[in-house]
């Protein structure tokens, strides 16, 4: 019996020796899983913030691109107007050239002064009829030139105004172009920053996924170790229970033996007329021997 008890205790000791490293491994795996989860959560938080930043840059880029498109439309309108003005300038220039071809050299002031001079000569001098008629014909011819010169001046005035407008459109188009260049550069910077953030976020996502995978694996291994621990503890408790039941049974048997011995001794004393102890008296009373 003693050998069985010793074997049982030895078995419990062996199970405890097996349980101790299992618990240590389980705890280490749980610690590893905790660290992996913390790493994963920190990475996911960084990724979340980076995606917000990328979204901000995207929205800024899109807003700039919208401005770019609006400026392009304005620039195209101004360019179209400038082209239209250039066409009209060419037409007026051609018109001036045609008028000049049909008009002797001279300018409006010179022709006007010459007409005044001839008129004065006719009015102040007594001329022969033929000479006067020649001067009158000359005035008529000069007046025709004057009309043409006035038309040329009017066209030149229009031409000057058109060129001023055309230069204004050119300046405006240049301003739009410069703004477009600046905005396009800013848009590209936003796009580049957005792409850089997205690429970094992708790399971090891979790292976060790896950390999550390590977390799951560590938790699974820890759970396996935990289940083995539970099984070993269960075995130890069952053996301890059996050992206790065996000890209780042995104790009960010994108690019955002692009670029997006490009863026999009390009966012997009673026969011999010896004085009984309280326990001896009680047991004889229970048996109805008194």
C-alpha positions as CSV (number, residue, x, y, z in Angstrom):
1,X,0.0,0.0,0.0
2,X,2.8,2.3,0.9
3,X,4.5,1.5,-2.4
4,X,1.3,2.4,-4.3
5,X,1.1,5.8,-2.4
6,X,4.7,6.5,-3.2
7,X,4.2,5.7,-6.9
8,X,1.1,7.9,-7.0
9,X,3.0,10.8,-5.4
10,X,5.8,10.2,-7.9
11,X,3.4,10.3,-10.7
12,X,1.9,13.6,-9.5
13,X,5.4,15.0,-9.2
14,X,6.2,13.9,-12.7
15,X,3.0,15.6,-14.0
16,X,3.9,18.8,-12.1
17,X,7.3,18.7,-13.6
18,X,5.7,18.4,-17.1
19,X,3.2,21.2,-16.2
20,X,5.7,23.8,-15.1
21,X,7.5,24.2,-18.5
22,X,4.1,24.0,-20.3
23,X,2.8,26.9,-18.3
24,X,6.0,28.9,-18.9
25,X,5.8,28.2,-22.7
26,X,2.1,29.2,-22.6
27,X,2.8,32.4,-20.8
28,X,5.7,33.3,-23.2
29,X,3.4,32.6,-26.1
30,X,0.7,34.8,-24.6
31,X,3.3,37.6,-24.1
32,X,4.5,37.2,-27.7
33,X,0.8,37.4,-28.9
34,X,0.3,40.5,-26.8
35,X,3.4,42.2,-28.3
36,X,2.3,41.2,-31.8
37,X,-1.2,42.6,-31.2
38,X,0.3,45.9,-29.8
39,X,2.5,46.1,-32.9
40,X,-0.4,45.4,-35.2
41,X,-2.7,47.9,-33.5
42,X,0.0,50.7,-33.7
43,X,0.6,49.9,-37.3
44,X,-3.1,49.9,-38.1
45,X,-3.4,53.3,-36.3
46,X,-0.5,54.7,-38.4
47,X,-2.1,53.3,-41.6
48,X,-5.4,54.9,-40.6
49,X,-3.8,58.3,-40.1
50,X,-1.8,58.0,-43.3
51,X,-4.9,57.2,-45.3
52,X,-6.5,60.3,-43.9
53,X,-3.5,62.3,-45.0
54,X,-3.6,60.7,-48.4
55,X,-7.3,61.5,-48.7
56,X,-6.5,65.2,-47.7
57,X,-3.8,65.4,-50.4
58,X,-6.1,63.8,-53.0
59,X,-8.9,66.3,-52.2
60,X,-6.4,69.2,-52.4
61,X,-5.1,67.8,-55.7
62,X,-8.6,67.4,-57.2
63,X,-9.5,70.9,-56.1
64,X,-6.4,72.3,-57.8
65,X,-7.1,70.3,-60.9
66,X,-10.6,71.8,-61.0
67,X,-9.0,75.2,-60.8
68,X,-6.6,74.2,-63.5
69,X,-9.5,73.1,-65.8
70,X,-11.3,76.4,-65.1
71,X,-8.2,78.4,-65.9
72,X,-7.6,76.4,-69.1
73,X,-11.1,77.2,-70.2
74,X,-10.5,80.9,-69.5
75,X,-7.2,80.8,-71.3
76,X,-8.8,79.1,-74.3
77,X,-11.5,81.7,-74.3
78,X,-8.9,84.5,-74.2
79,X,-6.8,82.7,-76.8
80,X,-9.8,82.3,-79.1
81,X,-10.6,86.0,-78.6
82,X,-7.0,86.9,-79.3
83,X,-7.0,84.8,-82.5
84,X,-10.2,86.5,-83.5
85,X,-8.6,89.9,-83.0
86,X,-5.5,88.9,-84.9
87,X,-7.8,87.9,-87.8
88,X,-9.5,91.3,-87.7
89,X,-6.2,93.0,-87.5
90,X,-5.0,91.2,-90.6
91,X,-8.3,92.3,-92.4
92,X,-7.8,95.9,-91.4
93,X,-4.2,95.9,-92.3
94,X,-5.1,94.5,-95.7
95,X,-7.8,97.2,-96.0
96,X,-5.3,99.9,-95.2
97,X,-2.9,98.5,-97.8
98,X,-5.6,98.5,-100.4
99,X,-6.6,102.1,-99.6
100,X,-3.0,103.2,-99.8
101,X,-2.6,101.7,-103.2
102,X,-5.4,103.8,-104.5
103,X,-4.1,107.0,-102.7
104,X,-1.1,109.2,-103.6
105,X,1.5,109.5,-100.9
106,X,0.8,112.0,-98.2
107,X,-1.1,112.2,-95.0
108,X,-4.4,113.7,-93.8
109,X,-2.8,116.9,-92.5
110,X,-0.8,117.6,-95.7
111,X,-3.9,117.0,-97.9
112,X,-6.1,119.3,-95.7
113,X,-3.4,122.0,-95.7
114,X,-3.0,121.8,-99.5
115,X,-6.8,122.1,-100.0
116,X,-6.9,125.2,-97.8
117,X,-4.0,126.7,-99.7
118,X,-5.7,126.2,-103.1
119,X,-9.0,127.5,-101.8
120,X,-7.2,130.6,-100.5
121,X,-5.5,131.1,-103.8
122,X,-8.8,130.8,-105.7
123,X,-10.6,133.2,-103.4
124,X,-7.8,135.8,-103.2
125,X,-6.5,135.9,-106.7
126,X,-8.1,136.7,-110.0
127,X,-7.2,133.7,-112.1
128,X,-7.9,132.8,-115.7
129,X,-10.8,130.6,-116.0
130,X,-8.8,127.6,-117.3
131,X,-6.3,127.9,-114.5
132,X,-9.1,128.3,-111.9
133,X,-10.8,125.2,-113.3
134,X,-7.6,123.3,-113.0
135,X,-7.3,124.4,-109.4
136,X,-10.9,123.4,-108.7
137,X,-10.3,120.0,-110.2
138,X,-7.2,119.7,-108.1
139,X,-9.2,120.5,-105.0
140,X,-11.8,117.9,-105.9
141,X,-9.0,115.3,-106.4
142,X,-7.5,116.3,-103.1
143,X,-10.9,116.1,-101.4
144,X,-11.2,112.6,-102.7
145,X,-7.8,111.8,-101.3
146,X,-8.9,113.5,-98.0
147,X,-11.9,111.2,-97.8
148,X,-9.6,108.2,-98.4
149,X,-7.1,109.5,-95.9
150,X,-9.9,109.9,-93.3
151,X,-11.0,106.3,-94.0
152,X,-7.4,105.2,-93.6
153,X,-7.2,107.1,-90.3
154,X,-10.4,105.6,-89.1
155,X,-9.2,102.1,-90.0
156,X,-5.9,102.8,-88.3
157,X,-7.7,103.9,-85.2
158,X,-9.6,100.7,-85.2
159,X,-6.4,98.8,-85.9
160,X,-4.7,100.5,-82.9
161,X,-7.6,99.7,-80.6
162,X,-7.7,96.0,-81.9
163,X,-3.9,95.7,-81.3
164,X,-4.3,97.1,-77.8
165,X,-7.1,94.6,-77.1
166,X,-5.0,91.8,-78.7
167,X,-2.0,92.7,-76.5
168,X,-4.3,92.8,-73.5
169,X,-5.6,89.3,-74.3
170,X,-2.0,88.2,-74.8
171,X,-1.1,89.5,-71.4
172,X,-4.1,87.9,-69.8
173,X,-3.4,84.6,-71.6
174,X,0.2,84.7,-70.3
175,X,-1.0,85.4,-66.7
176,X,-3.4,82.4,-67.0
177,X,-0.5,80.3,-68.3
178,X,1.7,81.3,-65.4
179,X,-1.0,80.5,-62.9
180,X,-1.7,77.2,-64.7
181,X,2.1,76.3,-64.4
182,X,2.1,77.1,-60.7
183,X,-1.1,75.2,-60.0
184,X,0.0,72.2,-62.1
185,X,3.3,72.1,-60.1
186,X,1.4,72.3,-56.9
187,X,-1.0,69.6,-58.1
188,X,1.9,67.3,-59.0
189,X,3.4,67.8,-55.5
190,X,0.1,66.8,-53.9
191,X,-0.1,63.8,-56.2
192,X,3.5,62.8,-55.5
193,X,2.9,63.1,-51.7
194,X,-0.3,61.2,-51.9
195,X,1.3,58.3,-53.9
196,X,4.3,58.2,-51.4
197,X,1.9,58.0,-48.5
198,X,-0.2,55.3,-50.2
199,X,3.0,53.2,-51.0
200,X,4.3,53.6,-47.4
201,X,0.8,52.6,-46.1
202,X,0.9,49.5,-48.3
203,X,4.3,48.5,-46.9
204,X,3.0,49.1,-43.3
205,X,-0.1,47.1,-44.1
206,X,2.0,44.1,-45.1
207,X,3.9,44.5,-41.8
208,X,0.6,44.8,-39.9
209,X,-0.7,41.7,-41.6
210,X,2.4,39.8,-40.7
211,X,2.1,40.9,-37.1
212,X,-1.5,39.8,-37.1
213,X,-0.5,36.4,-38.5
214,X,2.2,36.0,-35.8
215,X,-0.5,37.0,-33.2
216,X,-2.9,34.4,-34.4
217,X,-0.2,31.7,-34.5
218,X,1.1,32.6,-31.1
219,X,-2.5,32.6,-29.7
220,X,-3.1,29.2,-31.3
221,X,0.1,27.7,-29.9
222,X,-0.7,29.3,-26.4
223,X,-4.1,27.8,-26.5
224,X,-2.7,24.3,-27.4
225,X,-0.3,24.7,-24.4
226,X,-3.1,25.9,-22.2
227,X,-5.3,22.9,-23.2
228,X,-2.4,20.5,-22.3
229,X,-2.0,22.3,-19.0
230,X,-5.7,21.9,-18.3
231,X,-5.4,18.2,-19.2
232,X,-2.4,17.7,-16.9
233,X,-4.1,19.6,-14.0
234,X,-7.1,17.5,-14.6
235,X,-5.0,14.3,-14.3
236,X,-3.3,15.6,-11.2
237,X,-6.6,16.4,-9.6
238,X,-8.0,13.0,-10.4
239,X,-4.9,11.3,-9.0
240,X,-5.1,13.6,-5.9
241,X,-8.8,12.7,-5.6
242,X,-8.1,9.0,-5.8
243,X,-5.3,9.4,-3.3
244,X,-7.5,11.3,-0.9
245,X,-10.3,8.7,-1.3
246,X,-7.8,5.9,-0.6
247,X,-6.4,7.8,2.4
248,X,-10.0,8.4,3.7
249,X,-10.8,4.8,3.2
250,X,-7.7,3.7,5.0
251,X,-8.5,6.1,7.8
252,X,-12.0,4.8,8.1
253,X,-10.7,1.2,8.3
254,X,-8.2,2.2,11.0
255,X,-10.9,4.1,12.9
256,X,-13.1,1.0,12.9
257,X,-10.1,-1.1,14.1
258,X,-9.4,1.3,16.9
259,X,-13.1,1.4,17.8
260,X,-13.1,-2.4,17.9
261,X,-10.0,-2.5,20.1
262,X,-11.5,0.1,22.4
263,X,-14.7,-2.0,22.7
264,X,-12.8,-5.2,23.4
265,X,-10.7,-3.4,26.1
266,X,-13.8,-1.9,27.7
267,X,-15.6,-5.3,27.8
268,X,-12.6,-6.8,29.4
269,X,-12.4,-4.1,32.0
270,X,-16.1,-4.4,32.7
271,X,-15.6,-8.2,33.3
272,X,-12.7,-7.5,35.6
273,X,-14.6,-4.7,37.4
274,X,-12.1,-2.2,36.4
275,X,-12.9,1.5,36.1
276,X,-13.9,2.6,32.6
277,X,-12.7,5.6,30.7
278,X,-15.3,8.0,29.3
279,X,-14.6,6.8,25.7
280,X,-14.9,3.2,26.9
281,X,-18.2,4.0,28.7
282,X,-19.6,5.7,25.6
283,X,-18.8,2.8,23.3
284,X,-20.3,0.2,25.6
285,X,-23.4,2.4,26.0
286,X,-23.7,2.7,22.2
287,X,-23.5,-1.1,21.9
288,X,-26.1,-1.5,24.7
289,X,-23.7,-3.4,26.9
290,X,-24.4,-1.3,29.9
